[in-house]
Amino acid sequence: MTPTDYFPEHIRNLPAYEGQFEAYELKGRQCRVLFGSYPAGSVVEAHSHDTDNVGIITRGELRLTMDGVTSVIRAGEWYHVPKGKEHAAEFAVDTADIEFWFSD
């Protein structure tokens, strides 16, 4: 199964997110919801968002680096990236997540 095949058909039929990784996007008034997939070896370079982001890993694991500290978030675990916080991500194995990007 490829990472993009991980999500149900209804999710795969959502509009594609245009950014540094592959995802399907569901937009709300104050929250964007991304269903992301990252092939093994994917790296997202250091960056920040103008949103407060929380997410849950649904498959695989995320190596999230903030303030020079790297945490490993595994399937079933939640993570939080505060608004404006620089962070980077690495994925050693095929990984999928659901991310909630909250705006003011």
N, C-alpha and C positions, 0 to 999 in steps of 0.2 A: 504494500500500500504506500503510495506517495503521500507526503504531508498534505497536499491539497485534497486528496481523496479521504482524508480523515474526517472531515465535517460532513454532516448530512446534506442531501441535495438542496433542501430549502436554504441552508446557509451558503452553499456554493453558488446559488442563484442570486445572491446579493451582489451589489456593485463591488468591483474590485477597489481596494485601497491603493492609492498611488503614493508610494514612499519607499523606504529602505528595505522593506521586507514584503512578502506576499501575504495578503489578508483579504477578507471579505468584510465590508463595512455596513453597519446598521446605524443610522443617524437618529438622534433624538434632539429635543430642545436644548438641553444643557449637558448632553452626554453623547459621545460617539462610542460605539461598540465595535471592536475589531476582533475578528476570528483569524488569528495569525498562524502561519506555518513556516517553519524554519528547517531546511535540510541540514543534516549533520555537517558541521564545519562552518556554518553561517556565523558572520561577525557583523555586529552593528556598532559602528564607530561612536566615540563619545559625542553626545548631543544633548539638547534639553528641549522641553516642550512648554508651551504656554497654557498647559492643562495639568490638573492633578490626576495622575494615572494610578489605577489599581488593576491587577490582573490575577488570573489563576492559571497555572500550568495544568493542561489536561493530558499531556503526553510528553515524555522525555524530561529534559531539565534545562534550566536557564542559569547561566553564570552571569550575575548582575553585579557590575562594579559602580560604586558611588563613593566619593570622598576617599578614593584609594583602597577601599575595602571591597573584596569580592565575596558575595554570598551565593550559595547554590540553592536554587529553588526547584523542588521536584514536583512531579505530578501530584495534584491535590493540594498544593500549597499556594497561598496568596502572596503577592508582593505589592509594594507601594513605591512609587516614584513621585515625590512632591513636585509641584509646579516650579519650573525654573531650575530644577536640580540637574546638573550635568551627570550623565550616566552612560555606560556602554554595556553591551550584551554579547555573549558568546554561547553557541549551542554545539556541544560535542556530539550529540545524537539528534536524530529527527525529533523535532519538538513542535508542539501546538499549544496555543494559549487563547484565552479570551481576555481582552483588555477593555477597560472602561476609561475613557478620557473625559474627565469632568471639567467643564468650563464654568466661569463665574456667572 
